């Protein structure tokens, strides 16, 4: 992955709690896991906290294990039924928050995050991204959202969002409600810049 892995924080020098949305499965492209490992490393080297779904396998596990190796503090949030199913998965050491259901899990993750970064993933990942878009659109504690576009994974979502706007289902001028980047370093630079702007409001 291109870019400098040196310790960099937001423009005002503060660290972020970054919620990373991603799949519990690895997917078919090895590039996804490579980007996930780069994201975990950058969380640590840039001085940020990982907030995620507490998994130890798939893309989730790649992010979390790399974050641990590079010194990032980790908060995992998982519903009780998944905790029982995934008990044997080797997740890294973390602050673990166990919720009663998926809805509460998502609320806990959102409450603990200063910014959001999404890698490719399944239905849960799509749900989380769309909810952040919706909450930001409604002005409910807006926070930065960056999509890491590995192998053009997020291009269909961009088309769908554009269609929603062009067909008159949103108010105001047409604008993309997130940033898309193909490079993990650029993704963090965008998050840090936007989070600094949000905090300054």
Phi, psi and omega in degrees: 000138181283157171111167183270130179264017181292161184289116179223138177242196180292172183299331179267009173087003183268153175275163182240151164264110186256116174279122180253120176263131182190174187279151173276354174247157184281344186074181186265342183262125178295340179297330180295313178296321178299316179292323178298317178295322177295320178298314178299317179298318181293325176303316180288311186288338179262003171083028183251165177260140172269128169242126185202187186277012170076007183282157179246003182231174178066204179295321176306310181297322179298316177297310187293317181294321177292322178298316179298316181299332183255015168085014179282134169293148187229134170241122177251137181236123187216139174287155187302319184293325176287327177302319179292319181291326188255016185302329182274353178288137186274078177282151179289167178300135185198161166286119185252127176246118181257125181250170182279335183203176182294324182295317179292324177302311182297318179298319179295317179298314181298320183293332184267357188257139170268337184201162184233137177229128182242127169262171174302149180190192184263208185299321180297320178297315178299317179300315181296317180297313181296323179293321176298316178303313182295314180296319177297318179300321181278357178076022181270090180053061184297139179220154183297146176225123176238133177256124179272106194270071180286126179053038177059030182301322187270359180301317178299324178295318178301318177297318181294316179297318178298319179296318178303316181288313184294335181267011170083022181265005174229160179263163175082183182290156178291131178202150178277125187276020177200170172253146177241131177218151179263359187238127181301320180296315178298324178300315180290323176300319178293314179302313183295319179294314181292321180295323176297321178293319178297317182294334184279350183290000000 
